[in-house]
């Protein structure tokens, strides 16, 4: 008797809430009649199991979830559990593709694709993209001067080898966690004591200049779509680098040619084969692009939503096509779109109000579930698409030290950059974020 053919499946990896915040991945795979398998951190178990029981929740489309233990500040800690689970699934399913939706399991997803002969960025790309110090080793041509300080090496590190100011980066974290600029050696030595003893730290000369990201859809080693995003961060008023705004596409295009050329050569050096790359760059005072870091996964924040608003087409179906080895393409932007994160006071979040016709604040809280935003036509007027409150009422707001500290964001789009700037100014004036410092003091 001929054994039944194992059902065809697709493996998604990453934080549960990130996967569900992009339900189009799940919908695309379900429409293809592929079993949807998810590998995520053990800490997501309770939320995931609860969500799967809700027929209205996107997680209802997931056929099986595996939970793995690990920590981002301990390199390779997720790998044993990931491999054990992937081996179990290999015997039960015919896996047709895999994709890392978030940062957590990028390297492990690369191992899965390599072992099963599936389209993916490649072992070098997925390993290097998960390590800030490996990026400085492999991609030195594009990098600022830097120093790697391994565990146990902090006392002996030559902290005078670099010109100050410098930027200190934990080697494997994400969301700008632990990234701090310091101005002299004494401050640097004190800062190093604040990182866990087991953590590798990268120290690099600070590059002063405008920050950008470049999003690249790559297939068979060739970019099928690239675009420059202009970014603003907390750097102007603090020593941190939390992102406060993304503009798609970059309206001040004088740096685009150099950025796109450096980005193309960087991807070639990585041997990046199939997938999406999110690379962060700065243009220095010398006009040269410097690579801050590169990730082998979907860009974070609301960038996918911004590209949908700017082009009229979602990007997720093309990412899935690349992961399945199908021909992919993506259109150039025809509108200008922007996401803005608002700075705020400290203390418990009391309220967020918006004085705007037909738009009200949407409290998405810890679930992070965003509704899909419908794009407008090319010449439609400038439009406020949504304002999201990312925290629960009563959540304590503090200084913006990492991306997780941000509380309120809005997304806008317009036919021209000038219209976009004017709309941002008006929306900022219409939003009030109220905190209650007195209530915070009571605790």
VOGU-3710 file (C-alpha; in Angstrom, 3 decimals, decimal comma):
1> xxxxxxxxxx> 0,000/0,000/0,000  1,437/3,373/-1,017  1,812/5,710/2,006  -0,144/8,979/1,894  1,822/11,972/0,706  2,592/14,319/3,638  0,602/17,564/3,466  2,392/20,574/2,010  3,316/23,255/4,530  5,046/26,591/5,011
11> xxxxxxxxxx> 7,035/27,586/8,108  6,825/31,111/9,533  9,144/32,144/12,357  9,368/35,090/14,731  7,486/36,824/17,539  3,834/35,775/17,618  2,467/39,328/17,741  4,647/40,366/14,778  3,326/37,491/12,676  -0,273/38,328/13,548
21> xxxxxxxxxx> 0,229/42,045/12,971  0,925/41,063/9,357  -2,051/38,716/8,766  -1,634/38,953/5,000  1,135/36,336/5,264  -1,320/33,946/6,885  -4,069/34,770/4,391  -1,755/34,260/1,394  -0,627/30,864/2,629  -4,132/29,726/3,565
31> xxxxxxxxxx> -5,364/30,674/0,085  -2,713/28,333/-1,357  -3,970/25,464/0,829  -0,614/25,222/2,572  -0,500/24,125/6,194  0,800/27,069/8,224  3,425/26,191/10,829  4,863/28,751/13,254  7,985/28,586/15,413  8,051/31,266/18,089
41> xxxxxxxxxx> 9,522/32,058/21,498  8,235/30,092/24,502  7,260/33,406/26,112  4,510/33,768/23,493  2,747/30,524/24,443  -0,112/31,871/26,562  -1,014/34,665/24,140  -0,774/32,367/21,118  -2,874/29,555/22,543  -5,563/31,993/23,623
51> xxxxxxxxxx> -5,625/33,696/20,211  -5,874/30,415/18,280  -9,180/29,645/19,990  -10,703/32,870/18,640  -12,136/32,272/15,120  -11,915/36,026/14,446  -8,192/36,214/15,225  -5,627/35,730/12,407  -3,933/33,038/14,515  -6,938/30,816/13,853
61> xxxxxxxxxx> -5,355/30,128/10,429  -2,185/28,624/11,972  -2,189/24,812/11,887  0,608/24,149/14,362  2,834/26,210/16,673  6,144/25,172/18,210  7,655/27,086/21,120  11,411/27,346/21,627  13,482/28,673/24,522  16,302/31,152/24,087
71> xxxxxxxxxx> 17,469/34,706/24,586  18,559/37,298/22,044  21,563/38,308/24,156  22,924/34,730/24,072  24,022/33,794/20,576  22,681/30,542/19,156  20,536/29,807/22,209  17,398/29,214/20,129  19,079/26,813/17,699  18,861/23,429/19,527
81> xxxxxxxxxx> 15,127/23,697/20,177  14,494/25,056/16,697  16,331/22,179/15,013  14,607/19,591/17,182  11,184/20,928/16,206  12,064/21,326/12,524  13,184/17,700/12,400  9,860/16,561/13,834  7,949/18,552/11,240  10,130/17,306/8,401
91> xxxxxxxxxx> 8,747/13,841/8,962  5,121/15,008/9,044  4,997/17,629/6,282  6,407/18,466/2,882  7,784/21,913/3,619  7,569/24,153/0,523  8,965/27,338/2,004  9,986/29,213/5,137  10,245/32,870/6,075  11,431/34,841/9,134
101> xxxxxxxxxx> 8,817/37,518/9,803  10,736/39,030/12,727  14,311/39,252/13,966  14,299/36,538/16,617  14,818/33,418/14,473  16,413/34,740/11,269  19,566/32,640/11,575  17,673/29,470/12,460  15,302/29,975/9,521  18,351/30,216/7,270
111> xxxxxxxxxx> 19,510/26,827/8,576  16,074/25,354/7,844  16,070/26,675/4,268  19,587/25,398/3,676  18,861/21,940/5,075  15,688/21,515/3,011  16,961/23,195/-0,165  14,389/25,998/0,047  14,741/29,569/-1,269  16,300/31,811/1,373
121> xxxxxxxxxx> 18,900/34,520/1,852  21,680/31,940/2,334  23,714/30,787/5,330  26,233/33,641/5,189  23,537/36,288/4,891  21,343/34,947/7,691  24,294/34,429/10,068  25,950/37,781/9,399  22,672/39,697/9,489  22,051/38,471/13,050
131> xxxxxxxxxx> 25,397/39,722/14,369  26,507/43,334/14,456  30,162/42,422/14,873  30,111/39,913/12,007  28,683/42,658/9,814  31,734/44,766/10,638  33,993/41,809/9,749  32,370/40,795/6,458  31,301/44,299/5,424  34,263/46,389/6,561
141> xxxxxxxxxx> 34,282/48,338/3,277  30,931/49,914/4,198  31,466/50,274/7,947  32,709/52,908/10,385  35,847/52,123/12,398  34,884/49,711/15,171  36,061/47,543/18,057  34,604/44,189/19,140  34,602/43,541/22,886  33,844/39,865/23,639
151> xxxxxxxxxx> 32,714/38,525/27,017  35,607/38,703/29,436  37,452/41,252/27,292  36,202/44,532/28,724  39,087/45,196/31,102  41,696/44,702/28,375  39,875/46,496/25,532  41,835/49,352/23,984  39,160/52,004/24,391  41,503/54,723/23,139
161> xxxxxxxxxx> 41,787/53,081/19,708  38,738/54,877/18,321  37,992/58,562/17,946  35,166/59,863/20,139  32,200/60,125/20,226  31,426/56,430/19,814  28,266/54,326/19,681  27,945/51,188/21,814  25,782/48,350/20,495  24,948/44,972/22,067
171> xxxxxxxxxx> 25,858/42,531/19,310  22,649/40,519/18,942  19,769/42,627/20,273  17,272/44,517/18,114  14,823/47,470/18,324  17,701/49,825/19,289  17,878/48,111/22,692  21,041/49,082/24,544  22,379/51,305/21,746  23,935/54,415/23,304
181> xxxxxxxxxx> 26,348/57,166/22,207  29,102/58,302/24,598  31,576/61,144/24,337  34,719/59,973/26,130  36,616/56,953/27,394  35,593/57,325/31,037  31,886/57,356/30,138  32,407/54,373/27,841  34,131/52,291/30,513  31,317/53,007/32,947
191> xxxxxxxxxx> 28,659/52,151/30,345  30,289/48,782/29,581  29,660/47,666/33,162  25,899/47,953/32,548  25,792/45,136/29,957  25,486/41,487/31,058  28,888/39,815/31,414  28,070/37,199/28,755  27,165/39,778/26,097  29,448/40,733/23,197
201> xxxxxxxxxx> 29,512/44,480/22,601  30,384/46,416/19,436  31,904/49,883/19,788  32,125/52,049/16,688  32,890/55,604/15,755  29,734/57,666/15,572  28,759/58,710/12,057  27,095/62,116/11,987  24,623/62,423/9,146  21,175/61,650/7,828
211> xxxxxxxxxx> 19,874/58,137/8,469  18,116/56,012/5,841  17,013/52,458/5,283  17,020/50,578/2,006  14,433/47,854/1,470  15,359/45,241/-1,138  13,353/42,362/-2,562  15,988/39,937/-3,860  15,426/36,870/-6,030  18,128/34,538/-7,379
221> xxxxxxxxxx> 20,719/37,006/-6,091  19,312/39,991/-8,011  17,226/42,841/-6,554  13,772/42,960/-8,145  12,826/46,035/-6,082  14,826/48,525/-4,018  13,743/51,758/-2,378  15,250/54,314/0,008  13,369/55,285/3,177  14,320/58,473/5,046
231> xxxxxxxxxx> 14,427/58,133/8,840  14,418/60,434/11,856  15,552/59,317/15,330  15,847/60,576/18,901  19,523/61,271/18,298  19,101/65,039/17,937  17,865/65,376/21,514  19,340/62,338/23,246  22,150/59,803/23,144  19,833/57,048/21,930
241> xxxxxxxxxx> 18,741/56,125/18,405  15,053/55,252/18,637  13,270/55,762/15,316  10,680/58,539/15,274  9,706/58,766/11,598  9,917/56,861/8,309  9,241/58,546/4,939  8,590/56,444/1,812  10,104/57,079/-0,669  12,951/59,439/0,193
251> xxxxxxxxxx> 11,829/62,800/-1,217  15,324/64,325/-0,981  16,870/61,996/-3,506  20,365/63,483/-3,804  21,828/60,605/-1,738  19,833/57,814/-3,405  22,294/56,845/-6,144  25,195/56,357/-3,729  22,985/54,521/-1,222  21,542/52,135/-3,798
261> xxxxxxxxxx> 24,965/51,394/-5,285  26,494/50,657/-1,870  23,459/48,572/-0,901  23,707/46,483/-4,094  27,399/45,782/-3,552  26,794/44,980/0,123  24,156/42,370/-0,777  26,553/40,833/-3,301  29,241/40,582/-0,618  26,764/38,764/1,641
271> xxxxxxxxxx> 25,780/36,417/-1,191  22,162/37,354/-0,465  20,019/35,042/-2,633  16,265/35,080/-1,973  14,250/37,214/0,423  13,906/40,739/1,709  16,751/42,782/3,178  16,344/45,818/5,426  19,599/47,779/5,577  20,139/50,897/7,678
281> xxxxxxxxxx> 22,629/53,493/6,402  23,969/56,930/7,279  25,567/59,403/4,932  28,614/60,902/6,611  29,961/64,431/6,319  32,129/63,102/3,475  29,004/62,071/1,535  29,900/58,389/1,809  27,216/55,878/2,852  28,081/54,003/6,069
291> xxxxxxxxxx> 26,262/50,792/6,931  24,729/50,841/10,398  23,307/47,321/10,171  21,437/44,981/7,859  18,632/42,503/8,584  17,468/39,522/6,522  13,762/39,947/7,257  10,769/42,250/6,868  11,406/45,867/7,916  9,882/46,735/11,270
301> xxxxxxxxxx> 7,539/49,446/12,507  4,901/50,389/9,886  7,138/50,187/6,824  5,102/47,481/5,084  1,976/49,582/5,576  3,823/52,640/4,233  4,869/50,831/1,072  1,286/49,666/0,601  0,118/53,293/0,868  2,899/54,563/-1,413
311> xxxxxxxxxx> 2,553/51,955/-4,180  -1,058/50,827/-3,878  0,120/47,193/-3,602  0,930/45,096/-0,512  4,452/43,691/-0,360  3,683/40,513/1,599  2,400/38,474/-1,410  5,683/39,101/-3,233  7,704/38,056/-0,192  5,758/34,785/-0,103
321> xxxxxxxxxx> 6,311/34,298/-3,853  10,059/34,668/-3,377  10,028/32,180/-0,486  8,179/29,678/-2,701  10,484/30,202/-5,694  7,835/31,926/-7,829  8,649/34,985/-10,004  8,162/38,206/-8,024  7,923/41,913/-8,804  6,842/45,105/-7,056
331> xxxxxxxxxx> 5,861/48,560/-8,389  7,630/51,855/-7,720  5,939/54,287/-5,292  3,472/56,783/-6,759  2,596/58,601/-3,499  4,574/59,807/-0,491  3,844/58,150/2,853  5,122/58,692/6,383  4,864/57,121/9,809  5,461/59,395/12,811
341> xxxxxxxxxx> 6,022/58,338/16,425  5,154/61,065/18,920  7,392/61,882/21,847  5,588/62,083/25,166  5,878/62,873/28,839  6,580/60,349/31,579  4,127/58,665/33,914  1,057/56,440/33,455  -0,718/56,936/30,131  -4,016/58,633/30,910
351> xxxxxxxxxx> -5,481/59,466/27,495  -4,810/60,182/23,824  -7,128/62,550/21,965  -7,255/63,561/18,305  -9,143/66,546/16,930  -9,665/65,279/13,358  -12,758/64,600/11,248  -13,663/60,927/10,836  -10,475/59,623/12,481  -10,268/58,501/16,103
361> xxxxxxxxxx> -7,353/57,045/18,078  -7,293/53,260/17,849  -5,921/51,594/20,981  -4,123/48,473/19,775  -2,329/47,871/23,086  -0,067/44,910/23,647  -1,755/42,804/20,952  -0,255/45,063/18,286  -3,096/44,225/15,891  -3,338/46,903/13,204
371> xxxxxxxxxx> -6,233/47,036/10,751  -5,286/47,059/7,083  -5,085/50,592/5,718  -6,606/51,051/2,258  -4,347/53,076/-0,066  -5,587/56,083/-2,011  -5,266/56,920/-5,702  -2,111/58,639/-6,940  -3,556/62,180/-6,902  -5,859/61,880/-3,868
381> xxxxxxxxxx> -5,520/64,685/-1,300  -3,149/64,319/1,636  -4,788/61,945/4,119  -4,398/60,868/7,725  -4,932/57,109/7,519  -4,768/56,142/11,202  -3,531/57,038/14,662  -2,579/54,054/16,835  -2,040/53,956/20,590  0,485/51,175/21,174
391> xxxxxxxxxx> 0,164/50,935/24,965  -2,674/50,103/27,306  -4,291/52,862/29,367  -2,342/53,178/32,599  0,904/51,834/31,114  3,883/53,742/32,457  5,604/55,862/29,807  9,268/56,653/30,272  12,132/58,045/28,193  12,517/56,626/24,679
401> xxxxxxxxxx> 15,418/54,233/25,221  14,239/51,567/22,752  11,531/51,084/20,148  9,359/49,311/22,718  9,054/52,576/24,678  7,054/54,362/21,965  3,345/54,822/22,658  1,562/56,737/19,867  2,030/56,704/16,094  0,185/57,956/13,030
411> xxxxxxxxxx> 0,401/57,187/9,299  -0,189/59,721/6,525  0,210/59,892/2,750  0,039/62,600/0,086  0,640/63,260/-3,625  3,684/65,518/-2,963  6,368/65,843/-0,270  5,200/69,372/0,494  1,652/68,183/1,115  3,017/65,429/3,349
421> xxxxxxxxxx> 5,045/67,857/5,480  2,072/70,180/5,910  -0,225/67,305/6,877  2,274/66,074/9,476  2,377/69,552/11,013  -1,425/69,678/11,248  -1,771/66,183/12,715  0,862/66,866/15,363  -1,122/69,910/16,427  -4,317/67,865/16,671
431> xxxxxxxxxx> -2,974/65,130/18,987  -2,742/65,339/22,772  -0,987/62,605/24,766  -1,819/62,928/28,465  0,227/61,282/31,214  -0,383/61,427/34,939  2,922/61,964/36,767  1,161/62,302/40,113  -0,379/58,841/39,787  3,065/57,496/38,900
441> xxx> 4,474/59,009/42,084  1,885/57,210/44,208  3,488/53,916/43,344
//
